Amino acid sequence: MNDDDERPRAGVLLARGVVFLLVSALLFSGCALRQALRRPQLAGVSLAPLPRWVMFSGSGIGLTQYRFEMVDETGARAPVDPYAVLELDPLEQPRRVWRVRGPEQLRRLGRRLCARLRAQRRAQGLGPVQLRVTARTGALTGWRPERRLEARDLCARRRARRP
């Protein structure tokens, strides 16, 4: 057998290269024109047929980012680390602490923090605890702030509901 028969010809290599460049240009143009430039049309031509490239679309939907702050008597705010208060190792953290989905799970975590902070402050002879949270939940349209939680003290005693 001859070695020349096994090597691809120059014409085949050129054709493969052209096809590769065309497919690459199509994929890149869809990304660049639709997302980077944020243009639905170019010179009156719709860009809808071009491929849309969205990386990790929907991976954070429903997840809540949060930051707890303790408010002292003067109104000054100090950040609260949930891992330190709950005496958890950040490397071996349970899912219920780092994977909070929605306001209800955040409220539960806030109640656990309040109970622990109350006990710590009572042991130190300090006054009541005020705990505030700043939170936002991932949605398809972007981040949705949790304003109902931000507006109140998580450690405030709730009144019993009337029947």
N, C-alpha and C positions, 0 to 999 in steps of 0.2 A: 504494500500500500504506500501511496505517496503522501508525504506530510502536507503538501499543498492542497490536497482535496479536503482535509479536515479543517483548515482555517477558513473563516468567513471571508467572502470577497469584499472588496472596497465598497461596492455598490450597496451591499447588505448592511455594512456598518454605517454608511451614510444615511440609509433609510431609517435605521434604528435611531440614530442620533436626531434626525429631523422629527420623528414621532415623539421622542422623549422631550425635545424642546417645545413642541406644540402642546403636549399635555401639560408640561410644567407651566407654560405661559397661560394656558386656560385656567389652571388652578390658582396661580398667583394673581392673575388679573381679577378673579372673583374676590379674593381676599382684599387686595389693595383697593380696588375701586369701590366695593360695597362697604367695607368696614373701616378701613383706614381713612379714606377720603369722604366717607359717608355720603355718597352720591347715588341716587336711584337711577339716574340717567346720565349718559355721556353723549353730548352732541345730538340730543333728541332721541337717542336709541336706549331702550329700556335694558337695564342690566339684570333683570330677573332671571334670564336663562343661565347666567353664569353661576357656578357652584358657590354655595355659602359655606363658610368654614367657621365653625364655632367650637372652640376647645372647652371641654368640661361643661357643656351646657346642662344646666339643671343639677349639678352636683351639690350645690349648697342650698337648695330650696328647702325651707323649713328649719334650717339650722339657725340658732340664735347666738349672736355675739353679745357678750355682756361685760359690764364693768361695775363692780360694787364699790360704794363709797360710804363711809361712816361720817355722820355729821355730829360735831361736838356742840357744847352749849353755846359757843360763840358763833356758830354757823359755819365754821371752817370745815372743809371736807378733806378726808384722808382716804386714800385707796385701801381696799380690803382684799387681801389675797385669800380666796376660798380654800386653797390647798393648805395654807398655813393655819387658818382658823379651824378647819376640820381635821387638822393633823394628818394630811395625806401626802404621800410621796408623789411629786408631779410625774415621775417616770412610771409609777405604778398606779396611776390614777384610774378610778372606776369610771365607766362610761357615763354614769348618771351625772358626773360633775363636769366633764369636758364635752359631752355631746348633749347639749340642751336643745330640745325641739319645742319651741313655742313658749308662750307666756305662762302656761300652767306648770310646766316643769321648772321654769325659772322661779315662779312663786314658791314651789316646794323647796328648791335649793335655798332661796332667801329665808324661808322659815327655819331651815336647819342652821343657817349661819346666825340668824337672830337668837336662837336658843343657845348656841355656843357662846356668842358674844355677850348675851345677858349674864350667863354664868361667870364668864371671865371678869366682866365689869363689877358684878356683885362681889366677887372674891377680892377685888381691888378696892372696894368701897366707893365706886363711882356711880354716877347717876344712870338714867335710862339710856337705851340705845336707839339711835335713829340710823336706819340703813336705807340708802337710796341706790337705785340701779339705773344705769344707762344701757339700753339694749336695742338691738335691731335684728330683725329676722329676714333671712334671704327669701326673695320671691322671684318669679320670672321677670318682673319689671325692674328689679334692683333690690335695694335694701328698704325694708319697711320698719320705721321706728316704732317701738312699743311705748307709746306716749302714756297709756293708762297706767303702766307700771312706774314710769318715771315721775309721775305727778304725786306719788304718795310714799309715805314711810312704810317700808316692808315690815318693820317691827312693831308698828302700832297695833294695839289690841283691837280686834274687830268686834263690833257689837253683834249680838245674836240677832238673827233675822226674825221678824215677827211672822207668826203663822197667818 
